[in-house]
Amino acid sequence: MQPVQLSLIPDPHPRPPAALDEQLPETAIAAAITLLAGVIAKTAAAEGMEVTGDE
Protein backbone atom coordinates (compact mmCIF):
# COMPACT_ATOMS: atom_id res chain seq x y z
CA MET A 1 0.00 0.00 0.00
CA GLN A 2 1.33 3.43 -0.90
CA PRO A 3 0.69 6.62 1.05
CA VAL A 4 -1.87 9.01 -0.36
CA GLN A 5 -1.99 12.77 0.01
CA LEU A 6 -5.22 13.35 1.92
CA SER A 7 -6.20 16.40 -0.09
CA LEU A 8 -6.45 14.16 -3.18
CA ILE A 9 -9.02 11.83 -1.64
CA PRO A 10 -12.57 12.78 -2.70
CA ASP A 11 -14.75 14.13 0.07
CA PRO A 12 -17.29 11.43 1.04
CA HIS A 13 -19.69 14.12 2.29
CA PRO A 14 -20.05 16.80 -0.36
CA ARG A 15 -22.60 18.68 1.77
CA PRO A 16 -21.34 21.60 3.86
CA PRO A 17 -20.54 20.67 7.50
CA ALA A 18 -23.44 22.77 8.80
CA ALA A 19 -25.89 20.47 7.02
CA LEU A 20 -24.43 17.43 8.79
CA ASP A 21 -24.82 18.79 12.32
CA GLU A 22 -28.41 19.81 11.61
CA GLN A 23 -29.25 16.13 11.08
CA LEU A 24 -28.12 15.10 14.58
CA PRO A 25 -30.22 15.56 17.71
CA GLU A 26 -28.90 18.18 20.15
CA THR A 27 -28.54 15.53 22.86
CA ALA A 28 -26.24 13.47 20.63
CA ILE A 29 -24.10 16.51 19.85
CA ALA A 30 -23.90 17.45 23.54
CA ALA A 31 -22.91 13.89 24.48
CA ALA A 32 -20.23 13.79 21.77
CA ILE A 33 -18.76 17.11 22.92
CA THR A 34 -18.72 15.93 26.54
CA LEU A 35 -16.97 12.69 25.60
CA LEU A 36 -14.43 14.50 23.43
CA ALA A 37 -13.69 17.00 26.21
CA GLY A 38 -13.09 14.09 28.60
CA VAL A 39 -10.65 12.43 26.19
CA ILE A 40 -8.79 15.70 25.71
CA ALA A 41 -8.61 16.29 29.49
CA LYS A 42 -7.33 12.76 30.17
CA THR A 43 -4.70 13.08 27.46
CA ALA A 44 -3.59 16.46 28.76
CA ALA A 45 -3.37 15.10 32.30
CA ALA A 46 -1.31 12.14 31.10
CA GLU A 47 1.07 14.56 29.39
CA GLY A 48 1.39 16.60 32.57
CA MET A 49 -0.47 19.61 31.19
CA GLU A 50 -2.66 21.73 33.43
CA VAL A 51 -6.35 21.53 32.50
CA THR A 52 -8.58 24.42 33.53
CA GLY A 53 -12.24 25.24 32.85
CA ASP A 54 -13.56 26.79 29.65
CA GLU A 55 -10.77 28.32 27.62
Secondary structure, 3 states (H helix, E strand, C coil): CCCCCHHHCCCCCCCCHHHHHCCCCHHHHHHHHHHHHHHHHHHHHHCCCCCCCCC
